[in-house]
Amino acid sequence: MPIGKIKSVLRDKKDHYVITLYKDFRIKHNIKINNILLLSLNGKEFIRRPNSDFHLTIPKKIAGIKSKKIKLNVLKVWEMDLAKARNKLEIKNGLINNIGSLTPLKTIFNNDIYCLDSGDNLYIWYSVGGGANYVKIKKCINLERLAELVGFYFGDGNTSDGIRSFRINNCEPSALNYSLKILNEMGIGKESMKCQIIFSTPNESLDNETIDRCVNFWSKTLGIRKKQIVSVSRSKGKTESLKYGSARLFLDNCSLVELIVNGVLPTFVDLIKDPKTMGDKIILKGFLRGLAAAEGSVTLTKLNSLSKVGFSYDPHSNDLEFYKKILSNIGINYGGTHGNELLIYGMKNFKIFMNLDLFKMHQTRDKKFKLGYKNHKFS
């Protein structure tokens, strides 16, 4: 239920509207200049911070064009200073008790990031221009599941500086569906995601039959609406090795990027380089499963016995040393490298991977690994 309602007339400022929070309303609801407000208009929530004149900006896409007379609901009010504070990371019973503890204090552009407590959920938001899109996320999150998602993102996502969209890419439906389930557990439903399909072909263009085949497959397999698939694009390749191409799932939400890419990811990477606590070791195991889904490979002998497991890496980065470090932290003795891939041999290592359920997120590799493990002469 709203804690207050404002009747006002929108003032047009070209790219947005403005209203004023008048004194009587501010006094009645104890709204101050250092507050952050959760608002609702036409059934859509958004967050704003009053400026020095107690003006509020209203996005035109939320206000609509039916009438400039509005009834604006004030749903919640937060203190700005409290929203900038961060609790210490606390892990209990396999859960991160407050995801806000992993949220950066500032964006990469030096804007303050606010963690706005709303019971079981947290609104993460920062003010830039009219205000960035917030992300509403569960406050308590399963540590291992989050680590799996972050490991997968590290391998198949986009961690480039300045990225403003959360993206994961793969050609394996099970890996993408697994990631979508984790995001849903965190409070981010698949209905909010968009999808791009990339189809590799030597042809100069894609025919309608190919486009329809790819759209129908990924829509059905991922359980998303066709209108969520925004493009099917051609990638030049020597052959058409994948019948349905690969899929990129993305969400244009800067606040989510700040949380995952600039908050959770670097924190987890630091912890698993030198794991000390039980929580660190849980993160390490989850991260490796995600990384294996993104960058792992399984090679069998002619007799369908395990030959080797590999992890692809970017030769222009520090990934190779990072992989060696985290694998050694679970007792893996890695072999050499070949073709930008770190290779692991031997039944002792394979047993560790089996106990870890390394390819849990990737059904195709998991089936291949377990077949090879079963047929290995020392298993």
Order of alpha helices (4+ residues) and beta strands (2+ residues): beta-beta-beta-alpha-beta-beta-beta-alpha-beta-alpha-beta-beta-beta-beta-beta-beta-alpha-beta-alpha-beta-alpha-beta-beta-alpha-alpha-alpha-beta-beta-alpha-beta-alpha-alpha
